[in-house]
């Protein structure tokens, strides 16, 4: 499967999932994925922490993509979040 076909397949899958799950189902999926990531990060220590939480991160990535399909563009909110991150980074660099 080439990259373009793979991306189209992925987007089609997200759209089908949102159609089946609805807003409440996507909310529940996203909440559960984020809870599992939080638990995984809290429970994992040592050098293998990132490797151990990879599956939870992948679930959160999927949840975020489902939310993107459900909610559409959130560029303005994302830009605001990036500006807040920049302020935090700049404050730590000083």
C-alpha positions in Angstrom: 0.0 0.0 0.0 1.5 3.3 -1.0 1.5 6.3 1.3 -1.4 8.1 -0.3 -3.6 5.0 -0.3 -2.6 4.3 3.3 -3.5 7.8 4.4 -6.8 7.6 2.6 -7.6 4.3 4.2 -6.7 5.7 7.6 -9.0 8.8 7.1 -11.8 6.6 5.8 -11.5 4.3 8.9 -11.6 7.3 11.3 -14.7 8.7 9.5 -16.4 5.3 9.6 -15.5 4.9 13.3 -16.9 8.4 14.2 -20.1 7.6 12.3 -20.6 4.4 14.2 -19.4 5.6 17.7 -21.0 9.0 17.6 -19.9 11.9 19.8 -20.3 10.0 23.1 -18.4 7.0 21.9 -15.5 9.1 20.6 -15.5 10.9 24.0 -15.4 7.6 25.9 -12.7 6.2 23.6 -10.5 9.3 24.0 -11.0 9.5 27.8 -10.1 5.8 28.2 -7.0 6.1 26.0 -5.7 9.1 27.9 -6.4 7.5 31.3 -4.4 4.4 30.2 -1.5 6.6 29.0 -1.5 8.5 32.3 -1.5 5.2 34.3 1.2 3.8 32.0 3.4 6.8 32.6 2.8 6.7 36.3 3.6 3.0 36.6 6.6 2.9 34.4 10.0 3.9 35.6 13.5 3.5 34.3 15.0 3.5 30.9 12.3 1.4 29.2 9.5 3.8 30.2 8.9 5.2 26.8 9.0 1.8 25.2 6.5 0.5 27.7 4.0 3.3 27.1 4.2 3.2 23.3 0.9 1.3 22.9 -0.9 3.8 25.1 0.5 6.7 23.2 -0.6 5.1 20.0 -4.2 4.8 21.4 -4.1 8.5 22.3 -2.9 9.4 18.8 -5.9 7.4 17.4 -8.2 9.2 19.8 -6.9 12.6 18.8 -7.5 11.7 15.1 -11.0 10.6 15.9 -11.6 13.9 17.7 -10.2 15.7 14.7 -12.7 14.1 12.5 -15.5 14.8 15.0 -14.5 18.4 15.7 -12.8 19.6 12.6 -10.2 22.4 12.6 -8.9 23.6 15.9 -6.0 25.6 14.5 -6.7 28.7 16.6 -6.7 26.7 19.8 -3.6 24.8 18.8 -1.8 28.1 18.1 -2.8 29.4 21.5 -1.4 26.2 23.1 1.8 26.5 21.1 2.2 30.1 22.3 1.7 28.9 25.9 4.3 26.2 25.4 6.8 28.8 23.9 6.3 31.0 27.0 7.1 28.0 29.2 10.1 27.0 27.2 11.4 30.6 27.1 11.0 31.0 30.9 13.0 27.8 31.5 15.8 28.9 29.1 16.3 32.1 31.0 
